[in-house]
Amino acid sequence: MATIADRLDLALRERGLSGAQVAAELTEAGIPITRAYVSQLRTGKQTNPTLQVLRALASCLQVSVGWLVGEETPAGSAAVDDLQARAAAVGAAASGLSDGSLAVLRGVIDLARRAEGLAESPEAGPRPAPEAPAVPAARTTLAPPVRAALGERLRGLREAAGLTAEQVESALGRGTVRVEAAETGRAAPAPALVERLLDLYGVTALPAREHVLSLARGEREPAWWDTRAVPVWLATAFALEQRASVIRVYDPRTVPALLQTEAYARAAIGVAGPATLGQGSVEAAVRLVLARQEMVFAGRGPVVWAIMDEGVLLRSIAEPAVHLAQLDSLIDLAKRPGVSLHLLPLDDPAYLPRTEPFTLWRYAEAFEPDVACAHTVERDELITEPGAVEAYHQAFAKLSVTTTTREETLDLLNTHRDRIARG
């Protein structure tokens, strides 16, 4: 029969974990054990782990206690698993006793069985050695797609920080984490460990940290933006925007990205550079813009309140046909019930904020505070501090009272369209 040592060794090799990693995870979970103790269990030098340690080892290795002690457990039978764990603990505690002591122990067990109306325990006889036990499929609180998405995100952050897997393992302490296992989804790092990785990778913004940790805690399913191709700051912005009930956006330079046609988006990104969306090519950045639009306008979607400078309509960043198509799209959008589009007039504007483009997200749930997003030169900066968010709300409110009405907006859009059409 395979011993605890045999099964522990097999599971460690199959899961790609070291004794130090297991010891660190159990200690972090509140069951302090040393790497040396795990090594002794693995080699059979220690044979009497406590029930608490058995359960913790089984959880860490994603197997049942019954499998770990050499007794197969019916799937889903927590009660049987618990009984087997207790029986295994008794058996392990008896290891090393003399024949006389074992005889006394067997007598006590027989008395207990008779007292509970059970048959006497059968004589222990030789049991045929089973075939090499296969490690069962991993049992984990994180589904494989979640582990895969978390691993890919962690890999992207590590690479962005310019660190090798060896450097990460060295920085956190040998045996604390096996980077390859975490990044390929073979192992699910504990949330506390993910926090340490985020510290090491320089992810300091609270919304971005929470975005990654929500995956590590199994609180959400992966979305299309949970990939290395989308930088974490942009993925966080997409996730925040998806939940919004009202989106307010101000852009003094171009048509807001949410309202751009594909051709106009390609031209705008070509002027600004794809790096503004964390991409290496214009086409990759355009795909993100279109995916964002589809996310926002799918179904009923949120209310979109957009303010843009009238000067945007005079700025030529592409051939006339592109601008004509963009104006046609804006005219159509301005007529939609869920879109409120306004222009900041060129002539004598009452208020011009000293700010770059920004977006404000408001949520249906009262307990979820508003978030502001400043679209800076290099990336989007997420702002959650209430006072700072309120400053953006005040700026948007001042802009709103100086912009065109719905009818005036449509008139100006048609005027500029006619101007371009005439050539």
N, C-alpha and C positions, 0 to 999 in steps of 0.2 A: 504494500500500500504506500502511495506517495505520502511523504511526511509534510508537515508545515514548511520545513526548510526547503523541500523540493518544490513545493507549489509557490512559495515566496520567491525563490530564485527564478522560476519560470515566468512568473508574472512580472517581476522587475525587468527581465530581459525583453519580454514581449511589449511592455509599455514604454521601454526606452528610458527607464528611470534608474537613478543611482540610489544607494542606501542613504547618502547624504541628502538627496532631494526629498526622499520620503520622510526622513527624520525632521527636516526643516518644515515640511508641510504639516506633519502631525503636531510639532511643537507650536506652529502658528495657530493651529486649531485648538490649542489648549491642552494637548496631551504631550508633555515634554519627554522626548526620548532622544537618545544620542545616535549618531551614525554607527558607533561601535556596537550598540545594542542591536540595531537592525542587521549589522553584519553577523553578529552571533546567532541571531534567529535564522539568518539565511544559510549559515554553515552548519546549523544544528547544535551549536555549542550552548545555546539557550533554547529550552523546549517548553517553557511554562509562561507564555505571555498572558497577561490578564485579559479578561473579557473585553474591557475597554480598549486595550491595545489591539486585540483581534478585530474588533469592529472598525477601529480607525484605519488599520491596515487595509481591510477589505474595501472600505470607502475610498481610500487613496488610490488603490490599485484597480478600482472599478470592477470588483468581483464580489461574489457572495461570501459570507463567513463560512458557509457550508463547503463551498469549493476550496477555500483556503485551508481548511482543516482536513480535507480529503473526503468529505461526504457531500455528494451531490444533493442540492436542494431543489424541490419543485419550484418552478418559476413562479414568482409572486407570492411565495409562502413565507411571510415575515415571521410568523409564529414558529414554524419549523426551523427557520434560519436561527432564531433566537435560542431555541432549545438545543440545537446542534452546537451553537457557540458555547452555551453553558456546559454541555457535556464535554466538549473539547477542552474547555478550561479545566474541568475536573481531571480529565485524563492527563492533560499536560502537567498539572500540579502533582500527579502521582508518579511522574517520571523520576527514576532514580531510587525509589523506595525498595526496601528489601523484600524478598519473597514472603516473609512472615507478615510484614506490614501490608503488602498487597492482598494477602489472604484475609486479613482483618477488614480492609477496606471493602473487599468483595462481599464479606458477610454483612457489613453495614448497608451496602447497596441492596442486597437481597432482602434484608429486613424492611427497608424503605419501600421496595417494590411490592412486598406482600401486604404492607400496611395500606397501600393504595390500590390493592386488588389486582396487581399486575403479576404476570408470570415471572419466575426467577430469571435472572439474566443468564443467557446461554453461555456455555463455556467458551472461552476465547480459543479459537483454533487458528491454524494458519489460513491466511486469506490469500487468494491468488493475486499476484502483482498485476495491476491493471496496465493497460497500455499507457504510454506517455500521456499525461493529462493535458488536454488542450485548454488554453486560457480562454474563458468565455468572452463573448463580445463585451466591450466596455460598457459599464453602467455609469452614467454621468448625468448631472443635472443640466448640462448644456448639450443641446442637440448637435449633431455633426455639422449642419450648416452654420450654426452659431459659433462653434469652435473654429471652423474654417475662416469665417469672416473676422473673428477676433484675431486669429493668427496672422491673417493677411494684413490687418491694420497694424499690428505690432511690428511686423516685418517692415512695412512701409515707414513707420516712425523711426525704427532703428536705422534704416538706410538713409533717411532724411537727416538723421543726426550724425551720419558718417561713422557709425560704430560697427565693428564686426561682432559676430556672435561670441567669439572668445573674449573680446573686450567687455561685453555685457556680463558674461558669466564671472569674469574676474572682478568687475566692479561691484557686483552684488554679493560676491562670496562664492567660491567654488562649491557646487552642490546645491545652491539655493534655487537655481533655475537651469533647465536645459532648453536653451533658446530654440534649437531646431525642432524639438517636440512641440513646443508652444506655438511656433510659427506655422507649422504644418497641420495643426489641429489634432495631433495625436494626443496631446495632453491639454487640459483646461487649467491654466494658471489661476490661482486664487485671486479674488479681487484685490486683496492687500498687496500681493506681488505685482499685479498690474499697476497699482498706484506707484510702486517703487520704480517700475519700468518707465512710467510716464514722467516721473521726476528725472530719471536719467536721460530721457529723450528730449527734455526741455519743453514738455507740454504743460504749460502753467495756467492757461486760460481755463477757468472753471467750467464753462459750457462744453469745451472740447474734451476735458477730462471726464466729465459726466457722460458725454456721448460714448466714449470708449468703455467706461466702467459699466454702463447700462448693459452692454453686451456681455461683459465678464460676469455680471450678476444674473444673467439670463432673464433680464426684464423686458427684452424686446426681440423681435425677429430681425434678421439682417435685411437691409433695404438695398436698392440698386446703387446707392452711393457708398456702401460699405466695401470699398475696394481700394487698393493702393493707388489706382489711377485718379482717385478723387482725394485731394489732401484733406487732412482731418478738420481743418478750420472751415473748409467749404462743405464737407459732408455734414458738419454740425449745423451750419447755416441752412442747408437743405432740410434737415430733420426738424429744425425749429420752424421753418416756413411751412412745412407740410401740415403742421398742427394748427397754424394760425387761422383765426376767423376773420381778421381784418389785416390787410397789408397796406401800409402807407409807404410810398416811395417818392423820393425827390432826386432828380438828375438834371444838373445844369449843362451837361456836356454832350450827351447823346440821348437817343430814345431809350427809356428804361429797358433793361434786358428782358423783363417779363413781357414787353410789348413789341419786341423786335421781330421782324420777319427773318427767315433764315439767311437771305442774301444780305440784309442790312447787318445782321449779327456777324456775318463773316467779314464784312467791311469794318465794322466797329472793332472787332477783335484784332483784325489785321493792323489797325492804327495803334491800338493800345498795347498789343502783344499778348500772345496766349498765356504768358506766365501770370497775367493778372487773375487767371482762373486755375493756376497751378498746373497748366498743361504744356506739353512740349510742341504742340502743333495747333494751327488755327482750327483745323477740322475737328480735333478732339475737343477743343473748347466750344465750338459751335454745337457739338452733340450734347454737351452739358447744358447749354442754354436751352436747347429744344426740350431736353428731358425735364428741366425745371419748369418750363411753360406747361408741358403736358401734365405734370404733377399738380400744378396750381389750378389749372383750368379744367381738369377732369371732373366730371359730375357737376354738382352745384358749386363747389369750390368756395373760397373766401371772397369777401368784398375787397376789391383792389382800388385804392385811391392813389392816383399817380399825378405828380406835378412835374412838368418839364419846362425848361426855358424856351421861349419862342425862338431864340437864336439857334437852337438845335435844328430847326426847320430850314435855316439859311446855310447851315454848315454842310458843305459837300464832301462826303467821304467815299462816295461811289458814283457810278454813272447815273444819269438821270432816271433811267428805268427802275433802278433799285429804289431811289427816293420816291418815285411815283407809287410803286407797289407798297412801300412802307406807309405813305400817307393814306392810301386806300385802306390799308389794314387799320390804321389809327382811327379813321373815320368810322369804320365798322365797329371797332372796339368801344369808341365813345358812345355808341348807341346802345350798348349792352346794359342791362339793368344792374349787373354785378360789377361794373367798371365805372369809376368816376375819374375822368381825365380832364386835367386843367393845364393851362399855359400861363407862365409868368411873362407878362407882356414886355416887349422891348422898350416901349415908350414909358418913361417915368415910373418904374416899379417902386412901390411904397416900401418894399423890404427885400433886401438881398442878404441871405445868411452867409456868414464867413465859414463855409463848410464844404466838404466834398460831398458827392452823392451819398445818400443814406437810405436805409429802409427801417421801418418800425413794424414789429409784429405784435398783434394783440390776440389774446386767446379767449375762448368762450368760458373757460373755467375761471371763476373769480380768484381762486387761490394761485393761479399761474401768472406771475408778473410779466409785464411787457418786456420785450428785448429789442434793443437797437442794434443796427449793423452799419458801421461806417465803411464805405467802400474806398479803401485807401489805395495808394499807388501799387503796393506789392500784394496785398491780400485784404480779405474782409476782417474787420475787427469787431468782435461781438461784445456788446456792452450790456451789462446786467445791473450795475450799480444804480439804484433807484433815482438818485439825484441826477446822474448823467443821462439816464433814459428820459427823465422829465425835461431836460434841456432840449433834447431832440424833439420831443412832443411840442414844446413851446415854439421852436423854430418852425415846425410844420404848421402849427396853428396860425402863426403870423403870415406864413406864405399863403395859406388858404384864403385869407381875407383880401389878398391883393391879386389873386389870379382870376382868370376868365371864368364866366359861368359856363354851364353845359352848352348853351346855344352859341355863346361867343366862341367857345372852343371849336365847335363844328364849323362856324363861319371862317375862323382863321385857318383851320386845316384845309378847307376847300379853297380859300384864297391862295395859299401856298401851293396847293396842288395845281391850280390853274396856271400859276406863274411858271412852274417847272414844265408843265405840259406845253406851254407856248414856246418854251425854249429861250 
